[in-house]
Amino acid sequence: MFEVIGIIQNFLWQFPLPLMLLLLGLGLTIQLRAVQFRQFGKSLRLVFIKGAADSGDLSPFQSLMTALAGSIGTGNITGIATAVAVGGFGALFWMWLMALLGMATAYTESYLSIKYREKNALGLMSGGPMYVLKNAVNYKGLALTYAFLAAISALGIGCLVQSNSVVDAITYTTNINPGVSAMGLTLITGAAIIGGVKSIGRVAGFLVPLMALCYIISGLYVLIYFYAKIPYAFFLIISSAFTGQAAAGAFVGSTLLMAIQNGVQYGIFANEAGLGSLSIAAASARTNSPHNQGLIAAFGVFFSTLVICTITGLVLAVTDVLGSTNLDGSLLKGSALAIKAFSGANTNLSWVVVFGLILFSFTTMLGWCYYGEKCLEYIFGVKIILPYRICFIGVVFVGALVDLNRAWSLANLASALMALPNILAMFILRKRLRPD
């Protein structure tokens, strides 16, 4: 089964999806007159406006933190380390390019989500691609398809991969039994999930800025420690983006296609622009302005990718850990590679990566549980919310003990499938956007 999953996800990510996302982001950037750059300053200011007088459940800041909770996760550490270990440092260049264009995609997703959102039976806001497909173009069948795929994706992207990477990092740095780590993570996640969106918003509003600040400071410390290597790191990233990268140590080398594929797919996994999930969180914001919420979403993509992911990538480059191996001679990648890189300046910084992964993954699971329940709510109504939360909590434990490669294969396939109807919706409705 996993061989079939691998074949399908490799096909989708090697050509169709990167091309569609690239063209969509470029087309939206042109049509919106580069609104993500023209009004970047305004997007930053909007993050801190309370918006208490407008309709919605969370402040714009809390909705952004909920979205960032979903997107800033193992993809920003483990995912980038995996992208580099497979595609070389050229993958970072393609990640940057897709993030810059993805800011326009995120703007569009959130704009449409605010414009076509609804109130559910509990009086809370519900939105996202499924409501856009139903209310804007009357594609009810496609709306149901997206909701189903996204609910399944929440268990893969937002649960299996996250819990798997956390336990992997803990096992690599400590002697704690994986089953014990999995149980502890499950209990903590379950306690936060049961409280619903407002509880998730409060937790995310506190933890996301705190953990991001700690990670940024630690990354900057490493870069300052190896400051002499920073110019070469940028040279390596840009040059290998167009030529591939030669073998080094246990790293077997990469081609141009491998750099593009890994840069795009792990970049999307890190910021979620194009998947539609960001717009589900955006729909909960207390705002009546689709344009303003779109700008906030665009800033989220900038922060998660061009700040957090870039720090991870540069640390990997300046510490020269690509091609390192485990004691058994196997190639280091994922969490283990990131931990080794941060340890290059100070061995204590390995714990920053471990705790960063734990906190990043914890909040990511909260965000994706919310995405999944909103999607199933669209299909079955509000009665499904509690059973889904219980199911999600159980998958946290199971996912922690699944093979990492299998977890990534499931996540890549799920993200590819859920992106397709969302891309179609944005393409159809692109002319309805009215940016300031």
Contacts in CASP RR format, 6 or more apart in sequence:
PFRMAT RR
TARGET T0000
AUTHOR 0000-0000-0000
METHOD contacts of the structure
MODEL  1
MFEVIGIIQNFLWQFPLPLMLLLLGLGLTIQLRAVQFRQFGKSLRLVFIK
GAADSGDLSPFQSLMTALAGSIGTGNITGIATAVAVGGFGALFWMWLMAL
LGMATAYTESYLSIKYREKNALGLMSGGPMYVLKNAVNYKGLALTYAFLA
AISALGIGCLVQSNSVVDAITYTTNINPGVSAMGLTLITGAAIIGGVKSI
GRVAGFLVPLMALCYIISGLYVLIYFYAKIPYAFFLIISSAFTGQAAAGA
FVGSTLLMAIQNGVQYGIFANEAGLGSLSIAAASARTNSPHNQGLIAAFG
VFFSTLVICTITGLVLAVTDVLGSTNLDGSLLKGSALAIKAFSGANTNLS
WVVVFGLILFSFTTMLGWCYYGEKCLEYIFGVKIILPYRICFIGVVFVGA
LVDLNRAWSLANLASALMALPNILAMFILRKRLRPD
2 406 0 8 1.000
2 409 0 8 1.000
5 409 0 8 1.000
5 410 0 8 1.000
5 413 0 8 1.000
6 409 0 8 1.000
6 412 0 8 1.000
6 413 0 8 1.000
8 413 0 8 1.000
9 409 0 8 1.000
9 412 0 8 1.000
9 413 0 8 1.000
9 416 0 8 1.000
12 413 0 8 1.000
12 416 0 8 1.000
12 417 0 8 1.000
13 261 0 8 1.000
13 264 0 8 1.000
13 265 0 8 1.000
13 412 0 8 1.000
13 416 0 8 1.000
14 257 0 8 1.000
14 261 0 8 1.000
17 264 0 8 1.000
17 265 0 8 1.000
17 416 0 8 1.000
17 419 0 8 1.000
18 260 0 8 1.000
18 261 0 8 1.000
18 264 0 8 1.000
18 265 0 8 1.000
20 423 0 8 1.000
21 98 0 8 1.000
21 101 0 8 1.000
21 102 0 8 1.000
21 105 0 8 1.000
21 264 0 8 1.000
21 268 0 8 1.000
21 274 0 8 1.000
21 419 0 8 1.000
21 423 0 8 1.000
22 97 0 8 1.000
22 98 0 8 1.000
22 101 0 8 1.000
22 264 0 8 1.000
24 105 0 8 1.000
24 274 0 8 1.000
24 423 0 8 1.000
24 426 0 8 1.000
24 427 0 8 1.000
25 101 0 8 1.000
25 102 0 8 1.000
25 104 0 8 1.000
25 105 0 8 1.000
26 101 0 8 1.000
27 104 0 8 1.000
27 430 0 8 1.000
28 101 0 8 1.000
28 104 0 8 1.000
28 105 0 8 1.000
28 107 0 8 1.000
28 108 0 8 1.000
28 426 0 8 1.000
28 430 0 8 1.000
28 433 0 8 1.000
29 36 0 8 1.000
29 101 0 8 1.000
29 104 0 8 1.000
31 430 0 8 1.000
31 431 0 8 1.000
31 433 0 8 1.000
32 104 0 8 1.000
32 107 0 8 1.000
32 108 0 8 1.000
32 433 0 8 1.000
32 435 0 8 1.000
33 435 0 8 1.000
34 104 0 8 1.000
35 104 0 8 1.000
35 107 0 8 1.000
35 295 0 8 1.000
35 298 0 8 1.000
35 435 0 8 1.000
36 43 0 8 1.000
36 100 0 8 1.000
36 102 0 8 1.000
36 103 0 8 1.000
36 104 0 8 1.000
36 107 0 8 1.000
36 295 0 8 1.000
36 298 0 8 1.000
36 302 0 8 1.000
39 295 0 8 1.000
39 436 0 8 1.000
40 298 0 8 1.000
40 299 0 8 1.000
40 302 0 8 1.000
42 295 0 8 1.000
43 294 0 8 1.000
43 295 0 8 1.000
43 296 0 8 1.000
43 298 0 8 1.000
43 299 0 8 1.000
44 299 0 8 1.000
46 60 0 8 1.000
46 292 0 8 1.000
46 295 0 8 1.000
46 296 0 8 1.000
46 299 0 8 1.000
47 60 0 8 1.000
47 61 0 8 1.000
47 64 0 8 1.000
47 296 0 8 1.000
47 299 0 8 1.000
48 61 0 8 1.000
49 59 0 8 1.000
49 60 0 8 1.000
49 61 0 8 1.000
50 59 0 8 1.000
50 60 0 8 1.000
50 61 0 8 1.000
50 286 0 8 1.000
51 59 0 8 1.000
51 60 0 8 1.000
51 286 0 8 1.000
51 287 0 8 1.000
52 59 0 8 1.000
52 286 0 8 1.000
53 286 0 8 1.000
54 286 0 8 1.000
54 287 0 8 1.000
54 288 0 8 1.000
54 289 0 8 1.000
55 125 0 8 1.000
55 286 0 8 1.000
55 287 0 8 1.000
55 288 0 8 1.000
56 125 0 8 1.000
56 284 0 8 1.000
56 285 0 8 1.000
56 286 0 8 1.000
56 287 0 8 1.000
57 124 0 8 1.000
57 125 0 8 1.000
57 197 0 8 1.000
57 198 0 8 1.000
57 284 0 8 1.000
57 285 0 8 1.000
57 286 0 8 1.000
58 66 0 8 1.000
58 197 0 8 1.000
58 198 0 8 1.000
58 201 0 8 1.000
58 284 0 8 1.000
58 285 0 8 1.000
58 286 0 8 1.000
59 285 0 8 1.000
59 286 0 8 1.000
60 285 0 8 1.000
60 286 0 8 1.000
60 287 0 8 1.000
60 292 0 8 1.000
60 293 0 8 1.000
60 296 0 8 1.000
61 205 0 8 1.000
62 201 0 8 1.000
62 202 0 8 1.000
62 204 0 8 1.000
62 205 0 8 1.000
62 285 0 8 1.000
63 201 0 8 1.000
63 281 0 8 1.000
63 282 0 8 1.000
63 284 0 8 1.000
63 285 0 8 1.000
63 286 0 8 1.000
63 293 0 8 1.000
63 296 0 8 1.000
64 281 0 8 1.000
64 285 0 8 1.000
64 296 0 8 1.000
64 297 0 8 1.000
64 299 0 8 1.000
64 300 0 8 1.000
65 201 0 8 1.000
65 204 0 8 1.000
65 205 0 8 1.000
65 208 0 8 1.000
65 209 0 8 1.000
66 197 0 8 1.000
66 200 0 8 1.000
66 201 0 8 1.000
66 204 0 8 1.000
66 205 0 8 1.000
66 281 0 8 1.000
66 284 0 8 1.000
66 366 0 8 1.000
66 367 0 8 1.000
66 370 0 8 1.000
67 272 0 8 1.000
67 277 0 8 1.000
67 278 0 8 1.000
67 281 0 8 1.000
67 282 0 8 1.000
67 297 0 8 1.000
67 300 0 8 1.000
68 204 0 8 1.000
68 208 0 8 1.000
68 212 0 8 1.000
68 300 0 8 1.000
68 303 0 8 1.000
68 304 0 8 1.000
69 200 0 8 1.000
69 201 0 8 1.000
69 204 0 8 1.000
69 205 0 8 1.000
69 207 0 8 1.000
69 208 0 8 1.000
69 363 0 8 1.000
69 364 0 8 1.000
69 366 0 8 1.000
69 367 0 8 1.000
70 158 0 8 1.000
70 272 0 8 1.000
70 277 0 8 1.000
70 281 0 8 1.000
70 363 0 8 1.000
70 364 0 8 1.000
70 366 0 8 1.000
70 367 0 8 1.000
70 368 0 8 1.000
70 371 0 8 1.000
71 270 0 8 1.000
71 271 0 8 1.000
71 272 0 8 1.000
71 277 0 8 1.000
71 278 0 8 1.000
71 300 0 8 1.000
71 301 0 8 1.000
71 304 0 8 1.000
71 364 0 8 1.000
72 208 0 8 1.000
72 212 0 8 1.000
72 270 0 8 1.000
72 304 0 8 1.000
72 308 0 8 1.000
72 360 0 8 1.000
72 363 0 8 1.000
72 364 0 8 1.000
73 162 0 8 1.000
73 270 0 8 1.000
73 357 0 8 1.000
73 360 0 8 1.000
73 361 0 8 1.000
73 363 0 8 1.000
73 364 0 8 1.000
74 161 0 8 1.000
74 162 0 8 1.000
74 165 0 8 1.000
74 166 0 8 1.000
74 335 0 8 1.000
74 357 0 8 1.000
74 360 0 8 1.000
74 361 0 8 1.000
74 364 0 8 1.000
75 161 0 8 1.000
75 266 0 8 1.000
75 267 0 8 1.000
75 269 0 8 1.000
75 270 0 8 1.000
75 309 0 8 1.000
76 270 0 8 1.000
76 304 0 8 1.000
76 305 0 8 1.000
76 308 0 8 1.000
76 309 0 8 1.000
76 312 0 8 1.000
76 360 0 8 1.000
77 165 0 8 1.000
77 312 0 8 1.000
77 334 0 8 1.000
77 335 0 8 1.000
77 338 0 8 1.000
77 353 0 8 1.000
77 356 0 8 1.000
77 357 0 8 1.000
77 360 0 8 1.000
78 165 0 8 1.000
78 168 0 8 1.000
78 169 0 8 1.000
78 334 0 8 1.000
78 335 0 8 1.000
78 338 0 8 1.000
78 357 0 8 1.000
79 266 0 8 1.000
79 269 0 8 1.000
79 270 0 8 1.000
79 334 0 8 1.000
80 92 0 8 1.000
80 95 0 8 1.000
80 266 0 8 1.000
80 267 0 8 1.000
80 270 0 8 1.000
80 309 0 8 1.000
80 312 0 8 1.000
80 313 0 8 1.000
80 316 0 8 1.000
80 338 0 8 1.000
81 312 0 8 1.000
81 313 0 8 1.000
81 316 0 8 1.000
81 333 0 8 1.000
81 334 0 8 1.000
81 335 0 8 1.000
81 337 0 8 1.000
81 338 0 8 1.000
81 341 0 8 1.000
82 262 0 8 1.000
82 266 0 8 1.000
82 333 0 8 1.000
82 334 0 8 1.000
82 337 0 8 1.000
82 408 0 8 1.000
83 91 0 8 1.000
83 92 0 8 1.000
83 95 0 8 1.000
83 262 0 8 1.000
83 263 0 8 1.000
83 265 0 8 1.000
83 266 0 8 1.000
83 267 0 8 1.000
84 91 0 8 1.000
84 92 0 8 1.000
84 262 0 8 1.000
84 313 0 8 1.000
84 316 0 8 1.000
84 322 0 8 1.000
84 337 0 8 1.000
85 251 0 8 1.000
85 322 0 8 1.000
85 323 0 8 1.000
85 331 0 8 1.000
85 332 0 8 1.000
85 333 0 8 1.000
85 334 0 8 1.000
85 337 0 8 1.000
86 254 0 8 1.000
86 258 0 8 1.000
86 262 0 8 1.000
86 333 0 8 1.000
87 244 0 8 1.000
87 245 0 8 1.000
87 253 0 8 1.000
87 254 0 8 1.000
87 258 0 8 1.000
87 259 0 8 1.000
87 261 0 8 1.000
87 262 0 8 1.000
87 263 0 8 1.000
88 240 0 8 1.000
88 244 0 8 1.000
88 245 0 8 1.000
88 251 0 8 1.000
88 253 0 8 1.000
88 254 0 8 1.000
88 258 0 8 1.000
88 259 0 8 1.000
88 262 0 8 1.000
88 322 0 8 1.000
89 233 0 8 1.000
89 236 0 8 1.000
89 237 0 8 1.000
89 240 0 8 1.000
89 245 0 8 1.000
89 313 0 8 1.000
89 316 0 8 1.000
89 317 0 8 1.000
89 322 0 8 1.000
90 236 0 8 1.000
90 237 0 8 1.000
90 238 0 8 1.000
90 240 0 8 1.000
90 241 0 8 1.000
90 244 0 8 1.000
90 245 0 8 1.000
90 254 0 8 1.000
90 259 0 8 1.000
90 263 0 8 1.000
91 241 0 8 1.000
91 254 0 8 1.000
91 258 0 8 1.000
91 259 0 8 1.000
91 260 0 8 1.000
91 262 0 8 1.000
91 263 0 8 1.000
91 266 0 8 1.000
92 237 0 8 1.000
92 241 0 8 1.000
92 263 0 8 1.000
92 309 0 8 1.000
92 310 0 8 1.000
92 313 0 8 1.000
93 237 0 8 1.000
93 238 0 8 1.000
93 240 0 8 1.000
93 241 0 8 1.000
93 259 0 8 1.000
94 241 0 8 1.000
94 259 0 8 1.000
94 260 0 8 1.000
94 262 0 8 1.000
94 263 0 8 1.000
94 264 0 8 1.000
95 263 0 8 1.000
95 264 0 8 1.000
95 266 0 8 1.000
95 267 0 8 1.000
95 270 0 8 1.000
95 305 0 8 1.000
95 309 0 8 1.000
96 305 0 8 1.000
96 306 0 8 1.000
96 310 0 8 1.000
98 263 0 8 1.000
98 264 0 8 1.000
98 267 0 8 1.000
98 268 0 8 1.000
98 273 0 8 1.000
99 267 0 8 1.000
99 271 0 8 1.000
99 273 0 8 1.000
99 301 0 8 1.000
99 302 0 8 1.000
99 305 0 8 1.000
99 306 0 8 1.000
99 309 0 8 1.000
100 306 0 8 1.000
102 271 0 8 1.000
102 273 0 8 1.000
102 274 0 8 1.000
102 301 0 8 1.000
103 273 0 8 1.000
103 298 0 8 1.000
103 299 0 8 1.000
103 301 0 8 1.000
103 302 0 8 1.000
104 298 0 8 1.000
105 273 0 8 1.000
105 274 0 8 1.000
105 301 0 8 1.000
105 426 0 8 1.000
106 271 0 8 1.000
106 272 0 8 1.000
106 273 0 8 1.000
106 274 0 8 1.000
106 278 0 8 1.000
106 294 0 8 1.000
106 297 0 8 1.000
106 298 0 8 1.000
106 300 0 8 1.000
106 301 0 8 1.000
107 294 0 8 1.000
107 295 0 8 1.000
107 297 0 8 1.000
107 298 0 8 1.000
107 435 0 8 1.000
108 294 0 8 1.000
108 426 0 8 1.000
108 430 0 8 1.000
108 433 0 8 1.000
109 128 0 8 1.000
109 129 0 8 1.000
109 273 0 8 1.000
109 274 0 8 1.000
109 276 0 8 1.000
109 278 0 8 1.000
109 279 0 8 1.000
109 282 0 8 1.000
109 294 0 8 1.000
109 297 0 8 1.000
109 422 0 8 1.000
109 426 0 8 1.000
110 278 0 8 1.000
110 279 0 8 1.000
110 282 0 8 1.000
110 290 0 8 1.000
110 293 0 8 1.000
110 294 0 8 1.000
110 296 0 8 1.000
110 297 0 8 1.000
111 290 0 8 1.000
111 291 0 8 1.000
111 293 0 8 1.000
111 294 0 8 1.000
111 433 0 8 1.000
111 435 0 8 1.000
112 128 0 8 1.000
112 132 0 8 1.000
112 136 0 8 1.000
112 279 0 8 1.000
112 290 0 8 1.000
112 425 0 8 1.000
112 426 0 8 1.000
112 429 0 8 1.000
112 432 0 8 1.000
112 433 0 8 1.000
113 127 0 8 1.000
113 128 0 8 1.000
113 129 0 8 1.000
113 131 0 8 1.000
113 132 0 8 1.000
113 279 0 8 1.000
113 280 0 8 1.000
113 282 0 8 1.000
113 283 0 8 1.000
113 293 0 8 1.000
114 282 0 8 1.000
114 283 0 8 1.000
114 285 0 8 1.000
114 287 0 8 1.000
114 288 0 8 1.000
114 289 0 8 1.000
114 290 0 8 1.000
114 293 0 8 1.000
114 294 0 8 1.000
115 132 0 8 1.000
115 136 0 8 1.000
115 290 0 8 1.000
115 432 0 8 1.000
116 127 0 8 1.000
116 128 0 8 1.000
116 131 0 8 1.000
116 132 0 8 1.000
116 134 0 8 1.000
116 135 0 8 1.000
116 136 0 8 1.000
117 125 0 8 1.000
117 126 0 8 1.000
117 127 0 8 1.000
117 128 0 8 1.000
117 131 0 8 1.000
117 283 0 8 1.000
118 125 0 8 1.000
118 126 0 8 1.000
118 127 0 8 1.000
118 131 0 8 1.000
118 135 0 8 1.000
119 125 0 8 1.000
119 126 0 8 1.000
120 126 0 8 1.000
120 377 0 8 1.000
120 381 0 8 1.000
120 382 0 8 1.000
121 381 0 8 1.000
121 382 0 8 1.000
122 382 0 8 1.000
124 197 0 8 1.000
124 284 0 8 1.000
125 283 0 8 1.000
125 284 0 8 1.000
126 283 0 8 1.000
126 374 0 8 1.000
126 377 0 8 1.000
126 378 0 8 1.000
127 279 0 8 1.000
127 280 0 8 1.000
127 283 0 8 1.000
127 374 0 8 1.000
128 276 0 8 1.000
128 279 0 8 1.000
128 280 0 8 1.000
128 282 0 8 1.000
128 283 0 8 1.000
128 374 0 8 1.000
129 143 0 8 1.000
129 146 0 8 1.000
129 150 0 8 1.000
129 276 0 8 1.000
129 279 0 8 1.000
129 421 0 8 1.000
129 422 0 8 1.000
129 425 0 8 1.000
130 143 0 8 1.000
130 144 0 8 1.000
130 146 0 8 1.000
130 147 0 8 1.000
130 150 0 8 1.000
130 375 0 8 1.000
130 378 0 8 1.000
131 143 0 8 1.000
131 283 0 8 1.000
131 378 0 8 1.000
132 143 0 8 1.000
132 279 0 8 1.000
132 425 0 8 1.000
132 429 0 8 1.000
133 139 0 8 1.000
133 140 0 8 1.000
133 141 0 8 1.000
133 142 0 8 1.000
133 143 0 8 1.000
133 146 0 8 1.000
133 421 0 8 1.000
133 425 0 8 1.000
134 140 0 8 1.000
134 143 0 8 1.000
136 425 0 8 1.000
136 429 0 8 1.000
136 432 0 8 1.000
137 425 0 8 1.000
137 428 0 8 1.000
137 429 0 8 1.000
139 425 0 8 1.000
142 421 0 8 1.000
142 424 0 8 1.000
142 425 0 8 1.000
143 378 0 8 1.000
143 421 0 8 1.000
144 378 0 8 1.000
144 379 0 8 1.000
145 421 0 8 1.000
146 375 0 8 1.000
146 418 0 8 1.000
146 421 0 8 1.000
146 422 0 8 1.000
147 375 0 8 1.000
147 376 0 8 1.000
147 378 0 8 1.000
147 379 0 8 1.000
148 375 0 8 1.000
148 379 0 8 1.000
149 414 0 8 1.000
149 417 0 8 1.000
149 418 0 8 1.000
149 421 0 8 1.000
150 275 0 8 1.000
150 276 0 8 1.000
150 277 0 8 1.000
150 280 0 8 1.000
150 371 0 8 1.000
150 372 0 8 1.000
150 375 0 8 1.000
150 418 0 8 1.000
151 372 0 8 1.000
151 375 0 8 1.000
151 376 0 8 1.000
151 379 0 8 1.000
151 388 0 8 1.000
152 414 0 8 1.000
153 275 0 8 1.000
153 277 0 8 1.000
153 411 0 8 1.000
153 414 0 8 1.000
153 415 0 8 1.000
153 417 0 8 1.000
153 418 0 8 1.000
154 368 0 8 1.000
154 369 0 8 1.000
154 371 0 8 1.000
154 372 0 8 1.000
154 375 0 8 1.000
154 392 0 8 1.000
155 391 0 8 1.000
155 392 0 8 1.000
155 395 0 8 1.000
156 395 0 8 1.000
156 407 0 8 1.000
156 410 0 8 1.000
156 411 0 8 1.000
156 414 0 8 1.000
157 269 0 8 1.000
157 368 0 8 1.000
157 411 0 8 1.000
157 414 0 8 1.000
157 415 0 8 1.000
158 364 0 8 1.000
158 365 0 8 1.000
158 367 0 8 1.000
158 368 0 8 1.000
158 369 0 8 1.000
158 411 0 8 1.000
159 365 0 8 1.000
159 368 0 8 1.000
159 369 0 8 1.000
159 392 0 8 1.000
159 395 0 8 1.000
159 396 0 8 1.000
159 399 0 8 1.000
160 395 0 8 1.000
160 398 0 8 1.000
160 399 0 8 1.000
160 402 0 8 1.000
160 407 0 8 1.000
160 410 0 8 1.000
160 411 0 8 1.000
161 407 0 8 1.000
161 408 0 8 1.000
161 410 0 8 1.000
161 411 0 8 1.000
162 361 0 8 1.000
162 362 0 8 1.000
162 364 0 8 1.000
162 365 0 8 1.000
162 368 0 8 1.000
163 182 0 8 1.000
163 185 0 8 1.000
163 186 0 8 1.000
163 189 0 8 1.000
163 361 0 8 1.000
163 365 0 8 1.000
163 395 0 8 1.000
163 396 0 8 1.000
163 397 0 8 1.000
163 399 0 8 1.000
163 400 0 8 1.000
164 399 0 8 1.000
164 400 0 8 1.000
164 401 0 8 1.000
164 402 0 8 1.000
164 404 0 8 1.000
164 407 0 8 1.000
165 334 0 8 1.000
165 335 0 8 1.000
165 357 0 8 1.000
165 361 0 8 1.000
165 404 0 8 1.000
165 407 0 8 1.000
166 181 0 8 1.000
166 185 0 8 1.000
166 357 0 8 1.000
166 358 0 8 1.000
166 361 0 8 1.000
166 362 0 8 1.000
166 400 0 8 1.000
167 178 0 8 1.000
167 179 0 8 1.000
167 181 0 8 1.000
167 182 0 8 1.000
167 185 0 8 1.000
167 400 0 8 1.000
167 401 0 8 1.000
168 334 0 8 1.000
168 335 0 8 1.000
168 336 0 8 1.000
168 404 0 8 1.000
169 335 0 8 1.000
169 336 0 8 1.000
169 339 0 8 1.000
169 353 0 8 1.000
169 354 0 8 1.000
169 357 0 8 1.000
169 358 0 8 1.000
170 176 0 8 1.000
170 178 0 8 1.000
170 181 0 8 1.000
170 354 0 8 1.000
170 358 0 8 1.000
171 178 0 8 1.000
171 181 0 8 1.000
172 335 0 8 1.000
172 336 0 8 1.000
172 339 0 8 1.000
173 339 0 8 1.000
173 350 0 8 1.000
173 351 0 8 1.000
173 354 0 8 1.000
178 400 0 8 1.000
178 401 0 8 1.000
179 400 0 8 1.000
179 401 0 8 1.000
181 400 0 8 1.000
182 396 0 8 1.000
182 397 0 8 1.000
182 399 0 8 1.000
182 400 0 8 1.000
182 401 0 8 1.000
183 397 0 8 1.000
185 358 0 8 1.000
185 362 0 8 1.000
185 396 0 8 1.000
185 397 0 8 1.000
185 400 0 8 1.000
186 393 0 8 1.000
186 394 0 8 1.000
186 396 0 8 1.000
186 397 0 8 1.000
186 400 0 8 1.000
188 362 0 8 1.000
189 362 0 8 1.000
189 365 0 8 1.000
189 366 0 8 1.000
189 393 0 8 1.000
189 396 0 8 1.000
190 389 0 8 1.000
190 393 0 8 1.000
190 396 0 8 1.000
192 199 0 8 1.000
192 200 0 8 1.000
192 203 0 8 1.000
192 362 0 8 1.000
192 366 0 8 1.000
193 200 0 8 1.000
193 365 0 8 1.000
193 366 0 8 1.000
193 369 0 8 1.000
193 389 0 8 1.000
193 392 0 8 1.000
193 393 0 8 1.000
194 389 0 8 1.000
196 370 0 8 1.000
196 389 0 8 1.000
197 284 0 8 1.000
197 370 0 8 1.000
200 366 0 8 1.000
200 367 0 8 1.000
200 369 0 8 1.000
200 370 0 8 1.000
203 363 0 8 1.000
203 366 0 8 1.000
204 363 0 8 1.000
204 366 0 8 1.000
204 367 0 8 1.000
207 359 0 8 1.000
207 362 0 8 1.000
207 363 0 8 1.000
208 363 0 8 1.000
210 359 0 8 1.000
211 355 0 8 1.000
211 356 0 8 1.000
211 359 0 8 1.000
211 360 0 8 1.000
211 363 0 8 1.000
212 303 0 8 1.000
212 308 0 8 1.000
214 352 0 8 1.000
214 355 0 8 1.000
214 356 0 8 1.000
215 308 0 8 1.000
215 311 0 8 1.000
215 352 0 8 1.000
215 356 0 8 1.000
215 360 0 8 1.000
216 307 0 8 1.000
216 308 0 8 1.000
216 311 0 8 1.000
218 342 0 8 1.000
218 349 0 8 1.000
218 352 0 8 1.000
218 353 0 8 1.000
219 311 0 8 1.000
219 315 0 8 1.000
219 342 0 8 1.000
219 349 0 8 1.000
220 311 0 8 1.000
221 345 0 8 1.000
221 346 0 8 1.000
221 349 0 8 1.000
222 315 0 8 1.000
222 318 0 8 1.000
222 319 0 8 1.000
222 341 0 8 1.000
222 342 0 8 1.000
222 344 0 8 1.000
222 345 0 8 1.000
222 346 0 8 1.000
222 349 0 8 1.000
223 230 0 8 1.000
223 311 0 8 1.000
223 314 0 8 1.000
223 315 0 8 1.000
223 318 0 8 1.000
225 344 0 8 1.000
225 345 0 8 1.000
225 346 0 8 1.000
226 318 0 8 1.000
226 319 0 8 1.000
226 345 0 8 1.000
229 317 0 8 1.000
229 318 0 8 1.000
229 320 0 8 1.000
230 314 0 8 1.000
230 318 0 8 1.000
232 317 0 8 1.000
233 314 0 8 1.000
233 317 0 8 1.000
233 318 0 8 1.000
236 245 0 8 1.000
236 317 0 8 1.000
237 317 0 8 1.000
240 254 0 8 1.000
240 259 0 8 1.000
241 256 0 8 1.000
241 259 0 8 1.000
242 256 0 8 1.000
243 256 0 8 1.000
244 253 0 8 1.000
244 254 0 8 1.000
244 255 0 8 1.000
244 256 0 8 1.000
244 258 0 8 1.000
244 259 0 8 1.000
245 251 0 8 1.000
245 253 0 8 1.000
245 254 0 8 1.000
245 259 0 8 1.000
246 253 0 8 1.000
247 253 0 8 1.000
248 322 0 8 1.000
248 323 0 8 1.000
249 323 0 8 1.000
249 324 0 8 1.000
249 325 0 8 1.000
250 323 0 8 1.000
250 324 0 8 1.000
250 325 0 8 1.000
250 329 0 8 1.000
250 330 0 8 1.000
250 331 0 8 1.000
250 332 0 8 1.000
251 322 0 8 1.000
251 323 0 8 1.000
251 331 0 8 1.000
254 262 0 8 1.000
265 412 0 8 1.000
265 415 0 8 1.000
267 305 0 8 1.000
267 309 0 8 1.000
268 274 0 8 1.000
268 275 0 8 1.000
268 415 0 8 1.000
268 419 0 8 1.000
269 411 0 8 1.000
269 412 0 8 1.000
269 415 0 8 1.000
270 304 0 8 1.000
270 305 0 8 1.000
270 308 0 8 1.000
270 309 0 8 1.000
271 300 0 8 1.000
271 301 0 8 1.000
271 304 0 8 1.000
271 305 0 8 1.000
271 309 0 8 1.000
272 278 0 8 1.000
273 301 0 8 1.000
274 419 0 8 1.000
274 422 0 8 1.000
274 423 0 8 1.000
274 426 0 8 1.000
275 415 0 8 1.000
275 418 0 8 1.000
275 419 0 8 1.000
275 422 0 8 1.000
276 418 0 8 1.000
276 419 0 8 1.000
276 422 0 8 1.000
277 368 0 8 1.000
277 371 0 8 1.000
277 418 0 8 1.000
278 297 0 8 1.000
278 301 0 8 1.000
279 297 0 8 1.000
280 370 0 8 1.000
280 371 0 8 1.000
280 374 0 8 1.000
280 375 0 8 1.000
281 367 0 8 1.000
281 370 0 8 1.000
281 371 0 8 1.000
282 293 0 8 1.000
282 294 0 8 1.000
282 296 0 8 1.000
282 297 0 8 1.000
285 293 0 8 1.000
285 296 0 8 1.000
287 293 0 8 1.000
291 434 0 8 1.000
291 435 0 8 1.000
291 436 0 8 1.000
312 338 0 8 1.000
315 338 0 8 1.000
315 341 0 8 1.000
315 342 0 8 1.000
316 322 0 8 1.000
316 337 0 8 1.000
316 338 0 8 1.000
316 341 0 8 1.000
319 340 0 8 1.000
319 341 0 8 1.000
319 342 0 8 1.000
319 344 0 8 1.000
319 345 0 8 1.000
321 332 0 8 1.000
321 337 0 8 1.000
321 340 0 8 1.000
321 341 0 8 1.000
321 344 0 8 1.000
322 337 0 8 1.000
323 331 0 8 1.000
323 332 0 8 1.000
324 331 0 8 1.000
324 332 0 8 1.000
324 337 0 8 1.000
324 340 0 8 1.000
325 331 0 8 1.000
325 332 0 8 1.000
326 332 0 8 1.000
326 336 0 8 1.000
332 340 0 8 1.000
334 404 0 8 1.000
335 353 0 8 1.000
335 357 0 8 1.000
338 353 0 8 1.000
339 350 0 8 1.000
339 353 0 8 1.000
339 354 0 8 1.000
340 350 0 8 1.000
342 349 0 8 1.000
342 350 0 8 1.000
342 352 0 8 1.000
342 353 0 8 1.000
343 349 0 8 1.000
343 350 0 8 1.000
365 392 0 8 1.000
365 396 0 8 1.000
369 388 0 8 1.000
369 389 0 8 1.000
369 392 0 8 1.000
372 388 0 8 1.000
372 392 0 8 1.000
373 384 0 8 1.000
373 385 0 8 1.000
373 388 0 8 1.000
373 389 0 8 1.000
373 392 0 8 1.000
376 384 0 8 1.000
376 385 0 8 1.000
376 388 0 8 1.000
377 384 0 8 1.000
377 385 0 8 1.000
399 407 0 8 1.000
END
